Amino acid sequence: MAQADGPDRTAKSYWLHMNSTPTTDQMIDVEARRRSYVVLNAWESGLAEKFRAANPKIQIFVYKDLSSTRSYACTDGVDDSDLPTGVGYCAADPGWFLLDPNGQRFEYDGYDGHWQMDVGNTDYQNAWADNVIASSKAFDGVFMDNALFACDTYHEGVCPASYPTDEAMREAYRSMLANTRQKFVDAGLKTVANMSNARLHDGAWDTYVEYLDGGFDEWWLTFGDNDLLSEYPQGWSRQVAEIAANEAKGKITWVQPHHSGAEQPFRYAFASYLLAKGDHAAISEISETDRYDNASPWRAEYDWDLGTPAGSYRSVASNVFQRDFTCGTVIVNANKTGSAPVTVRLTSTHTNEKGLPVRAVSLPGTSGSVLRKAC
């Protein structure tokens, strides 16, 4: 079993335990030892103590939504003591709520009781950060959900009066992250933000990460068993570059492929992750959107020791990429699903995923292979 504090020659993984579902001490003990990161809710400080006891080196983050306050977390005019946000609904200044062109507050589509806030408002920024820091003493960092990029996220086709364009919305988020950065640094809290769909906006990932310790891509490369992201200007290379860019800066990347566990999407995502990973990036698959309860499956492949990388990944054919390690090779064909297989020859005999010796692999579009060799 790979340890969270073990060598970076094996994969890293994380656990998003954000649905407050019951867990057992046995599961915590097992998962704490093999996960590098875990995300809990503010009211789960007791679980944080158990994770830390099982593995003092695991990094424990608390969930906080950057962008909303929650009306369901306020009763009889009093906000809950432990919140999933940084500002309570009842305590919030009315001027902090984001308004549509008709002057009405935005409630997230599909998420009742989530009210969107004005992240560009300096008073909101300071209140959010101060409250989060004060309530996060049991944690190592803060998982900032919903660092958004489009002005109509959660209310399709309708943008806020204050931020009528995507760029104006992104500037508000950059302002919030930049203005609160030093507060979290001074508090000794790491920050990782959910930056889903960053690939659709040129440069967006890097401009947010500048003020963070890392990023989370909630929809990474595989969006289902039969919906795999191939290479095009906003496709495969942008999402793999998220890992590469963060590793170069010594920052964290969490990537989350969506699939049922089927072979092709798993191998495509896992091999793509290995092409770029260094000391910080972690992978964890999910089979059902927003099902953040038990830990994701632990794959035997996560324990494979490929040794140290011989360098960065490189192109070996059109949209086909390879990275060599002292104890293995990783190959990805990022051409469209259903495209003809491409054969890549190896310089020595490797062992494939089925335990068979091979001197070449033939991969169709949106597939990957992780090969091992004696070293």
C-alpha positions in Angstrom: 0.0 0.0 0.0 1.4 3.4 -1.0 1.8 5.8 1.9 0.8 9.4 1.7 4.2 10.3 3.1 6.0 7.8 0.8 8.2 8.4 -2.2 6.8 10.4 -5.2 7.6 7.5 -7.5 4.1 6.2 -7.0 0.8 8.0 -7.6 -0.8 10.3 -5.1 -4.6 10.3 -4.4 -7.0 12.3 -2.3 -10.5 11.9 -0.6 -13.2 14.5 -0.9 -15.4 13.6 2.1 -17.9 16.4 1.7 -21.3 14.8 2.0 -21.1 14.3 5.8 -21.8 10.6 5.4 -20.8 8.3 8.2 -17.5 6.6 8.0 -15.6 4.1 10.2 -12.4 4.4 12.2 -11.1 1.5 10.1 -11.8 3.3 6.8 -10.1 6.5 8.2 -7.1 4.5 9.3 -6.7 2.8 5.9 -7.4 5.8 3.7 -5.3 8.3 5.8 -2.2 6.1 5.3 -2.6 6.0 1.5 -4.1 9.4 0.6 -2.1 12.5 0.5 -5.0 14.9 0.9 -8.5 14.8 2.4 -11.3 17.5 2.4 -13.8 17.6 5.2 -16.6 19.9 6.3 -16.1 22.6 9.0 -18.1 20.5 11.5 -15.9 17.5 11.1 -12.9 18.6 13.1 -13.2 15.3 15.1 -12.6 13.4 11.9 -9.6 15.6 11.2 -8.0 14.5 14.5 -8.5 10.9 13.5 -6.9 11.4 10.1 -4.0 13.2 11.6 -3.5 10.5 14.2 -3.4 7.8 11.5 -1.0 9.8 9.3 0.5 13.0 10.7 1.7 13.9 7.2 -1.7 13.9 5.5 -2.9 17.4 4.5 -6.4 18.1 5.7 -8.5 20.8 4.0 -11.8 22.3 5.1 -14.6 22.9 2.5 -15.7 26.5 2.0 -17.7 27.9 -0.9 -16.1 31.1 -2.3 -19.2 32.2 -4.1 -22.3 31.6 -2.1 -24.0 31.8 1.2 -26.5 29.2 2.3 -30.0 30.1 3.6 -30.5 26.5 4.8 -27.7 27.1 7.3 -29.6 29.8 9.2 -32.4 29.1 11.6 -34.6 31.8 13.3 -32.2 34.5 12.2 -29.1 32.7 13.6 -26.4 31.2 11.3 -25.0 27.8 12.1 -21.8 27.9 14.1 -20.0 25.7 11.5 -20.7 26.8 7.9 -20.0 25.4 4.4 -19.3 29.0 3.4 -17.3 32.0 4.7 -20.3 34.3 5.4 -23.6 33.3 7.0 -26.8 34.1 5.2 -28.4 35.9 8.1 -25.3 37.8 9.0 -24.5 38.9 5.4 -24.7 42.5 4.5 -27.5 42.9 1.9 -25.0 44.7 -0.4 -22.9 41.6 -0.7 -25.5 39.6 -2.7 -25.0 39.5 -6.4 -27.9 40.8 -8.4 -29.3 40.1 -11.8 -30.2 42.9 -14.3 -33.6 43.2 -12.6 -32.1 43.7 -9.1 -33.0 40.2 -7.9 -30.6 37.9 -6.0 -29.2 34.8 -7.8 -30.0 31.4 -6.4 -27.9 28.6 -7.9 -29.8 26.6 -10.5 -30.1 23.0 -9.2 -28.8 23.9 -5.7 -31.6 25.2 -3.5 -30.6 27.7 -0.8 -27.3 28.6 -2.4 -27.2 32.4 -2.9 -24.5 33.9 -5.1 -22.3 36.6 -3.5 -20.4 39.5 -5.0 -16.8 38.2 -4.8 -15.5 41.5 -6.1 -16.8 43.4 -3.1 -13.9 44.2 -0.8 -15.9 44.0 2.4 -17.2 40.6 1.4 -13.7 39.4 0.6 -12.4 40.4 4.0 -15.3 39.0 5.9 -15.1 35.8 4.0 -11.4 35.3 4.6 -11.5 36.4 8.2 -14.4 34.1 9.1 -12.8 31.1 7.3 -9.4 31.6 8.9 -11.0 31.9 12.4 -13.0 28.7 11.9 -10.2 26.6 10.3 -7.8 26.0 13.2 -8.2 22.3 13.1 -7.2 22.1 9.4 -4.1 22.5 7.2 -5.8 24.3 4.4 -9.0 25.5 2.8 -10.7 24.0 -0.3 -12.3 27.0 -2.0 -15.2 25.7 -4.0 -16.6 27.5 -7.1 -13.8 29.8 -8.3 -15.9 30.5 -11.4 -14.9 31.7 -14.9 -18.2 32.4 -16.7 -20.6 35.2 -15.7 -23.7 33.0 -16.1 -22.5 29.9 -14.2 -25.5 28.5 -12.2 -27.9 30.8 -14.1 -27.4 30.1 -17.8 -27.8 33.0 -20.1 -28.2 35.6 -17.4 -25.1 37.5 -16.1 -24.9 39.8 -13.0 -25.5 43.5 -13.5 -22.1 44.2 -12.0 -20.2 41.7 -14.2 -21.9 41.5 -17.6 -19.0 39.6 -19.3 -16.9 36.6 -18.5 -13.8 38.7 -18.3 -15.4 41.0 -15.8 -16.5 38.0 -13.7 -13.0 36.6 -13.8 -11.5 39.9 -12.8 -13.8 39.9 -9.7 -12.4 36.4 -8.7 -8.8 37.4 -9.3 -9.5 40.4 -7.0 -10.8 38.2 -4.3 -8.0 35.7 -4.5 -5.3 38.4 -4.7 -6.7 40.5 -1.9 -7.1 37.6 0.6 -3.9 35.8 -0.3 -1.7 37.2 2.4 -4.3 36.5 5.1 -4.1 32.8 4.4 -0.3 32.8 4.1 -0.1 34.6 7.5 -2.5 32.0 9.0 -0.4 29.1 7.7 -3.3 27.7 5.7 -2.9 26.3 2.2 -5.5 27.1 -0.4 -6.8 25.0 -3.3 -9.7 26.2 -5.4 -12.1 24.3 -7.6 -11.4 25.7 -11.1 -13.7 23.4 -13.1 -13.8 24.4 -16.8 -10.7 26.5 -16.7 -9.6 24.9 -19.9 -12.4 26.8 -21.8 -10.8 30.2 -20.9 -7.3 31.0 -22.2 -4.9 31.6 -19.4 -7.6 31.4 -16.7 -6.0 28.5 -14.7 -2.6 30.2 -14.3 -4.1 33.6 -13.4 -6.1 32.1 -10.5 -3.3 29.8 -9.3 -1.0 32.7 -9.0 -2.9 33.6 -5.7 -3.4 30.0 -4.5 -1.4 26.9 -3.4 -3.2 24.8 -5.9 -6.2 23.9 -8.1 -8.8 21.2 -8.4 -10.2 20.3 -11.8 -13.6 18.6 -11.1 -14.1 17.4 -14.7 -10.8 16.1 -15.9 -10.4 14.4 -19.3 -13.2 11.8 -18.9 -16.8 12.9 -18.4 -18.2 9.5 -18.5 -17.3 6.1 -20.0 -18.0 7.2 -23.5 -17.2 10.9 -23.3 -13.4 11.3 -23.3 -11.7 14.6 -24.0 -9.3 14.4 -27.0 -6.7 16.9 -28.2 -7.9 20.2 -29.6 -7.2 23.8 -28.6 -9.3 23.6 -25.4 -8.9 19.9 -24.9 -6.4 17.3 -23.7 -3.3 19.4 -23.6 -4.9 22.2 -21.6 -5.9 19.9 -18.8 -2.6 18.1 -18.7 -0.9 21.5 -18.7 -2.7 22.3 -15.5 -0.6 19.6 -13.7 2.6 20.5 -15.5 2.3 24.3 -14.7 1.5 23.7 -11.1 4.3 21.2 -10.6 6.8 23.7 -12.1 5.6 26.2 -9.4 5.6 23.6 -6.6 1.8 23.8 -6.3 -0.9 21.2 -5.8 -3.2 19.8 -8.5 -6.2 17.5 -7.8 -7.7 16.0 -10.9 -11.0 14.1 -11.0 -12.0 11.9 -14.0 -15.6 10.8 -14.2 -16.2 7.2 -15.2 -17.7 4.0 -13.9 -14.3 2.3 -13.6 -14.3 1.0 -17.1 -10.9 0.2 -18.5 -10.5 2.7 -21.3 -11.4 5.9 -19.4 -9.4 4.8 -16.4 -6.3 4.0 -18.3 -6.6 7.2 -20.5 -6.9 9.5 -17.4 -4.4 7.7 -15.3 -1.7 7.6 -18.0 -2.3 11.2 -18.8 -1.9 12.1 -15.2 1.4 10.3 -15.0 2.7 12.1 -18.1 2.8 15.4 -16.1 2.8 14.5 -12.4 5.6 15.4 -10.1 5.7 15.7 -6.3 2.3 17.3 -5.7 -0.5 16.2 -8.2 -3.1 13.7 -7.1 -5.8 11.8 -8.8 -9.2 10.5 -7.6 -11.9 9.2 -9.9 -15.7 9.5 -9.3 -18.5 7.5 -10.8 -21.5 9.8 -9.9 -21.4 13.6 -9.9 -21.3 15.2 -6.5 -21.2 11.8 -4.7 -18.6 12.9 -2.2 -19.0 10.2 0.5 -16.8 7.2 0.7 -13.2 7.3 -0.6 -12.8 6.6 -4.3 -11.5 3.2 -5.3 -7.9 2.5 -4.6 -6.3 1.2 -7.8 -3.5 -1.4 -7.8 -1.8 0.8 -10.4 -1.4 3.6 -7.8 1.2 1.5 -6.1 3.2 0.8 -9.2 6.7 2.2 -8.8 7.9 3.6 -12.2 11.0 5.0 -10.8 12.1 8.6 -11.6 11.1 10.4 -14.8 13.7 10.7 -17.5 12.2 14.1 -18.4 9.0 15.7 -19.5 6.6 14.0 -21.8 7.1 14.3 -25.6 5.2 13.8 -28.8 6.0 10.6 -30.6 3.2 10.8 -33.3 0.4 13.1 -34.1 -1.4 13.7 -30.7 0.4 10.7 -29.2 2.6 11.4 -26.2 5.2 9.4 -24.2 7.1 9.8 -21.0 9.9 7.5 -20.0 10.8 6.6 -16.4 13.7 4.5 -15.0 11.3 1.7 -14.4 8.6 2.1 -17.0 7.0 4.1 -19.8 3.7 5.9 -20.1 2.0 6.4 -23.5 -1.2 8.3 -24.4 -3.1 8.5 -27.7 -5.1 11.8 -27.4 -6.7 11.5 -30.8 -10.5 11.3 -31.1 -12.3 8.3 -29.7 -12.7 5.7 -32.5 -9.7 6.9 -34.5 -7.3 4.3 -35.8 -4.7 2.8 -33.4 -1.2 4.1 -33.4 1.7 1.7 -32.7 4.6 2.9 -30.5 7.7 0.7 -30.4 9.7 0.4 -27.1 13.4 0.4 -26.7 13.3 -2.6 -24.4 10.8 -5.2 -23.2 8.2 -3.9 -20.8 5.3 -5.5 -18.9 1.8 -4.4 -19.9 -1.2 -4.0 -17.6 -2.1 -7.7 -18.1 1.3 -8.8 -17.0 2.5 -9.7 -20.5 5.9 -8.9 -22.0 5.7 -6.4 -24.9 8.1 -4.5 -27.2 5.4 -2.3 -28.7 1.9 -1.1 -27.9 -1.0 -0.2 -30.2 -3.4 2.4 -28.8 -6.6 3.7 -30.4 -7.8 7.3 -29.8 -8.4 8.4 -26.2 -6.6 5.5 -24.6 -3.4 5.1 -22.6 -1.0 2.5 -21.3 1.3 2.3 -18.3 4.1 -0.1 -18.9 6.7 -1.4 -16.4 10.2 -2.8 -16.8 12.9 -4.2 -14.6 15.3 -1.6 -13.1 
